[in-house]
Amino acid sequence: MTHTAPETVTPQHGHVPDVYRLDVTHRHGDAYDVDIRGHRLLVDQPTQVGGTDVAPTPVELFAASLATCVAFHAGRYLKRHGLPRGGLRVHTEFTMAADPPARVESLRITITPPPALSAQRHAAMLAVASHCTVHNTLRLPPRVEIGLEPLEP
C-alpha cells in the first residue's frame, strides 16, 4: 500500500474517496494478527474468557484508537502554537453495556495538558482534541457492511 490514512478527511463533491485497507489473520486460539501498511498488531482475549492474554482485545484497541486520536490532535494544537508536548497524557476509561447487544456503553477521556500550557489555552486545546477524526466518526457513524467472500467453485 502506498497511502496512509490522513487524520482529517475533507469530502469533496464528485471526489471518489481513497480506500484504506488492513488485513486480519488468525494466529492461534483467540489471537489474531493485524497488518496495517506493514505494521503488525496483535489482538487476543483475556484468559478468563478463553484467550491467552498475549495482547489487547479489539475493544481495548477501539478505546486506544480514540485516546490516541485525541492525544494526536492535542499534540498538534501544542505544536501549532510552538508549545512543548512533554507531559501531555490522555487517560481513558470505558464501560461495557450490561444489556445486549455487546458494546461499549461509555468512554471517558481525560487529557492532562503539559505543564507549559497556560490555563488560558486549556479550552482551545480541548476544543481541538474533541474534534479528532475518531471522535467525529463516533458522532457521525459510518455505514458498516460485513460480508463473506464468495465460495470458490
CYANA upper distance limits for C-alpha pairs under 8 A (distance plus 0.5 A):
  1 MET  CA     37 ARG  CA      6.51
  2 THR  CA     37 ARG  CA      8.50
  3 HIS  CA     20 TYR  CA      8.05
  4 THR  CA     20 TYR  CA      8.04
  4 THR  CA     37 ARG  CA      8.15
  5 ALA  CA     20 TYR  CA      7.03
  7 GLU  CA    132 CYS  CA      8.22
  7 GLU  CA    133 THR  CA      6.50
  8 THR  CA    132 CYS  CA      8.38
  8 THR  CA    133 THR  CA      6.49
 11 PRO  CA     15 HIS  CA      7.76
 11 PRO  CA     17 PRO  CA      8.21
 21 ARG  CA     36 ILE  CA      7.68
 21 ARG  CA     37 ARG  CA      8.44
 22 LEU  CA     34 VAL  CA      7.51
 22 LEU  CA     35 ASP  CA      6.15
 22 LEU  CA     36 ILE  CA      5.31
 22 LEU  CA     37 ARG  CA      7.60
 23 ASP  CA     34 VAL  CA      6.21
 23 ASP  CA     35 ASP  CA      5.71
 23 ASP  CA     36 ILE  CA      7.35
 24 VAL  CA     32 TYR  CA      6.89
 24 VAL  CA     33 ASP  CA      6.05
 24 VAL  CA     34 VAL  CA      4.99
 24 VAL  CA     35 ASP  CA      6.91
 25 THR  CA     32 TYR  CA      5.98
 25 THR  CA     33 ASP  CA      5.70
 25 THR  CA     34 VAL  CA      7.08
 26 HIS  CA     30 ASP  CA      8.31
 26 HIS  CA     31 ALA  CA      6.92
 26 HIS  CA     32 TYR  CA      4.99
 26 HIS  CA     33 ASP  CA      6.87
 27 ARG  CA     31 ALA  CA      5.96
 27 ARG  CA     32 TYR  CA      5.45
 27 ARG  CA     33 ASP  CA      6.68
 28 HIS  CA     32 TYR  CA      7.58
 29 GLY  CA     51 GLY  CA      7.07
 29 GLY  CA     52 THR  CA      8.10
 30 ASP  CA     44 ASP  CA      5.94
 30 ASP  CA     45 GLN  CA      6.70
 30 ASP  CA     50 GLY  CA      7.91
 30 ASP  CA     51 GLY  CA      5.75
 30 ASP  CA     52 THR  CA      7.88
 31 ALA  CA     42 LEU  CA      7.42
 31 ALA  CA     43 VAL  CA      6.01
 31 ALA  CA     44 ASP  CA      4.72
 31 ALA  CA     45 GLN  CA      7.64
 31 ALA  CA     51 GLY  CA      7.69
 31 ALA  CA     52 THR  CA      8.11
 31 ALA  CA     54 VAL  CA      8.29
 31 ALA  CA     55 ALA  CA      8.37
 32 TYR  CA     42 LEU  CA      6.24
 32 TYR  CA     43 VAL  CA      5.85
 32 TYR  CA     44 ASP  CA      7.01
 33 ASP  CA     40 ARG  CA      7.21
 33 ASP  CA     41 LEU  CA      6.34
 33 ASP  CA     42 LEU  CA      5.19
 33 ASP  CA     43 VAL  CA      7.12
 34 VAL  CA     39 HIS  CA      8.47
 34 VAL  CA     40 ARG  CA      6.09
 34 VAL  CA     41 LEU  CA      5.44
 34 VAL  CA     42 LEU  CA      6.46
 34 VAL  CA     43 VAL  CA      8.13
 35 ASP  CA     39 HIS  CA      6.10
 35 ASP  CA     40 ARG  CA      5.31
 35 ASP  CA     41 LEU  CA      7.07
 36 ILE  CA     40 ARG  CA      6.95
 36 ILE  CA     41 LEU  CA      8.48
 42 LEU  CA     55 ALA  CA      6.30
 42 LEU  CA     56 PRO  CA      7.92
 43 VAL  CA     54 VAL  CA      8.10
 43 VAL  CA     55 ALA  CA      5.49
 43 VAL  CA     56 PRO  CA      5.77
 43 VAL  CA     57 THR  CA      5.78
 43 VAL  CA     58 PRO  CA      6.66
 44 ASP  CA     51 GLY  CA      6.57
 44 ASP  CA     52 THR  CA      7.29
 44 ASP  CA     53 ASP  CA      6.31
 44 ASP  CA     54 VAL  CA      6.70
 44 ASP  CA     55 ALA  CA      5.65
 44 ASP  CA     56 PRO  CA      6.37
 44 ASP  CA     57 THR  CA      5.68
 44 ASP  CA     58 PRO  CA      8.01
 45 GLN  CA     49 VAL  CA      7.19
 45 GLN  CA     50 GLY  CA      7.36
 45 GLN  CA     51 GLY  CA      4.83
 45 GLN  CA     52 THR  CA      6.94
 45 GLN  CA     53 ASP  CA      5.88
 45 GLN  CA     54 VAL  CA      8.37
 45 GLN  CA     55 ALA  CA      7.87
 45 GLN  CA     56 PRO  CA      7.49
 45 GLN  CA     57 THR  CA      5.85
 46 PRO  CA     50 GLY  CA      7.19
 46 PRO  CA     51 GLY  CA      5.54
 46 PRO  CA     52 THR  CA      6.62
 46 PRO  CA     53 ASP  CA      4.93
 46 PRO  CA     57 THR  CA      8.16
 47 THR  CA     51 GLY  CA      5.09
 47 THR  CA     52 THR  CA      5.62
 47 THR  CA     53 ASP  CA      6.10
 56 PRO  CA     60 GLU  CA      6.44
 56 PRO  CA     61 LEU  CA      7.10
 57 THR  CA     61 LEU  CA      6.83
 58 PRO  CA     62 PHE  CA      6.69
 59 VAL  CA     63 ALA  CA      6.90
 59 VAL  CA    104 VAL  CA      8.27
 60 GLU  CA     64 ALA  CA      6.53
 61 LEU  CA     65 SER  CA      6.36
 62 PHE  CA     66 LEU  CA      7.11
 63 ALA  CA     67 ALA  CA      6.73
 63 ALA  CA     92 THR  CA      7.74
 63 ALA  CA     94 PHE  CA      7.87
 63 ALA  CA    107 LEU  CA      8.04
 64 ALA  CA     68 THR  CA      6.39
 64 ALA  CA     92 THR  CA      8.26
 65 SER  CA     69 CYS  CA      6.56
 65 SER  CA    134 VAL  CA      7.65
 66 LEU  CA     70 VAL  CA      6.70
 66 LEU  CA    134 VAL  CA      6.03
 66 LEU  CA    135 HIS  CA      6.96
 67 ALA  CA     71 ALA  CA      6.67
 67 ALA  CA     90 VAL  CA      6.81
 67 ALA  CA     91 HIS  CA      7.81
 67 ALA  CA     92 THR  CA      6.90
 67 ALA  CA    109 ILE  CA      7.31
 68 THR  CA     72 PHE  CA      6.44
 68 THR  CA     90 VAL  CA      8.16
 69 CYS  CA     73 HIS  CA      6.77
 69 CYS  CA    129 ALA  CA      8.40
 69 CYS  CA    132 CYS  CA      6.36
 69 CYS  CA    133 THR  CA      7.40
 69 CYS  CA    134 VAL  CA      6.86
 70 VAL  CA     74 ALA  CA      6.63
 70 VAL  CA     90 VAL  CA      8.12
 70 VAL  CA    129 ALA  CA      5.39
 70 VAL  CA    130 SER  CA      7.11
 70 VAL  CA    131 HIS  CA      8.42
 70 VAL  CA    132 CYS  CA      6.21
 70 VAL  CA    135 HIS  CA      8.43
 71 ALA  CA     75 GLY  CA      6.43
 71 ALA  CA     88 LEU  CA      8.14
 71 ALA  CA     89 ARG  CA      7.61
 71 ALA  CA     90 VAL  CA      6.64
 71 ALA  CA    111 ILE  CA      8.20
 71 ALA  CA    129 ALA  CA      7.48
 72 PHE  CA     76 ARG  CA      6.62
 72 PHE  CA    129 ALA  CA      8.27
 73 HIS  CA     77 TYR  CA      6.72
 73 HIS  CA    128 VAL  CA      6.87
 73 HIS  CA    129 ALA  CA      5.39
 73 HIS  CA    132 CYS  CA      6.58
 74 ALA  CA     78 LEU  CA      6.92
 74 ALA  CA    125 MET  CA      6.31
 74 ALA  CA    126 LEU  CA      7.66
 74 ALA  CA    128 VAL  CA      7.00
 74 ALA  CA    129 ALA  CA      5.35
 75 GLY  CA     79 LYS  CA      6.67
 75 GLY  CA     85 ARG  CA      6.47
 75 GLY  CA     88 LEU  CA      7.99
 76 ARG  CA     80 ARG  CA      6.47
 77 TYR  CA     81 HIS  CA      6.92
 77 TYR  CA    125 MET  CA      6.61
 77 TYR  CA    128 VAL  CA      7.38
 77 TYR  CA    129 ALA  CA      8.50
 78 LEU  CA     82 GLY  CA      6.71
 78 LEU  CA     83 LEU  CA      5.36
 78 LEU  CA     84 PRO  CA      6.97
 78 LEU  CA     85 ARG  CA      6.84
 78 LEU  CA    125 MET  CA      8.10
 79 LYS  CA     83 LEU  CA      6.10
 79 LYS  CA     84 PRO  CA      7.34
 79 LYS  CA     85 ARG  CA      7.78
 83 LEU  CA    116 ALA  CA      7.58
 83 LEU  CA    117 LEU  CA      7.73
 84 PRO  CA    114 PRO  CA      7.92
 84 PRO  CA    116 ALA  CA      7.42
 85 ARG  CA    114 PRO  CA      6.68
 86 GLY  CA    114 PRO  CA      6.44
 87 GLY  CA    112 THR  CA      8.08
 87 GLY  CA    113 PRO  CA      7.28
 87 GLY  CA    114 PRO  CA      4.90
 87 GLY  CA    115 PRO  CA      7.21
 88 LEU  CA    111 ILE  CA      7.91
 88 LEU  CA    112 THR  CA      6.20
 88 LEU  CA    113 PRO  CA      5.42
 88 LEU  CA    114 PRO  CA      5.13
 89 ARG  CA    111 ILE  CA      6.32
 89 ARG  CA    112 THR  CA      5.43
 89 ARG  CA    113 PRO  CA      7.16
 89 ARG  CA    114 PRO  CA      8.22
 90 VAL  CA    109 ILE  CA      7.26
 90 VAL  CA    110 THR  CA      6.12
 90 VAL  CA    111 ILE  CA      4.98
 90 VAL  CA    112 THR  CA      6.57
 91 HIS  CA    109 ILE  CA      6.31
 91 HIS  CA    110 THR  CA      5.61
 91 HIS  CA    111 ILE  CA      6.93
 91 HIS  CA    112 THR  CA      8.38
 92 THR  CA    107 LEU  CA      7.51
 92 THR  CA    108 ARG  CA      6.12
 92 THR  CA    109 ILE  CA      5.12
 92 THR  CA    110 THR  CA      6.87
 93 GLU  CA    107 LEU  CA      6.26
 93 GLU  CA    108 ARG  CA      5.71
 93 GLU  CA    109 ILE  CA      7.21
 94 PHE  CA    104 VAL  CA      7.47
 94 PHE  CA    105 GLU  CA      7.94
 94 PHE  CA    106 SER  CA      5.93
 94 PHE  CA    107 LEU  CA      4.79
 94 PHE  CA    108 ARG  CA      6.69
 95 THR  CA    104 VAL  CA      6.45
 95 THR  CA    105 GLU  CA      6.15
 95 THR  CA    106 SER  CA      5.86
 95 THR  CA    107 LEU  CA      7.20
 96 MET  CA    102 ALA  CA      7.87
 96 MET  CA    103 ARG  CA      6.37
 96 MET  CA    104 VAL  CA      4.92
 96 MET  CA    105 GLU  CA      5.53
 96 MET  CA    106 SER  CA      7.57
 97 ALA  CA    101 PRO  CA      8.46
 97 ALA  CA    102 ALA  CA      7.03
 97 ALA  CA    103 ARG  CA      6.28
 97 ALA  CA    104 VAL  CA      6.33
 97 ALA  CA    105 GLU  CA      5.17
 97 ALA  CA    106 SER  CA      8.47
 98 ALA  CA    102 ALA  CA      8.37
113 PRO  CA    117 LEU  CA      6.99
113 PRO  CA    122 HIS  CA      8.13
117 LEU  CA    121 ARG  CA      7.01
117 LEU  CA    122 HIS  CA      7.64
118 SER  CA    122 HIS  CA      7.37
121 ARG  CA    125 MET  CA      6.77
122 HIS  CA    126 LEU  CA      6.62
123 ALA  CA    127 ALA  CA      6.60
124 ALA  CA    128 VAL  CA      6.86
125 MET  CA    129 ALA  CA      6.61
126 LEU  CA    130 SER  CA      6.39
127 ALA  CA    131 HIS  CA      7.18
128 VAL  CA    132 CYS  CA      7.66
130 SER  CA    135 HIS  CA      7.37
131 HIS  CA    135 HIS  CA      6.72
131 HIS  CA    136 ASN  CA      6.46
132 CYS  CA    136 ASN  CA      6.62
133 THR  CA    137 THR  CA      6.62
134 VAL  CA    138 LEU  CA      6.84
135 HIS  CA    139 ARG  CA      6.80
136 ASN  CA    140 LEU  CA      6.64
137 THR  CA    141 PRO  CA      5.68
137 THR  CA    142 PRO  CA      7.17
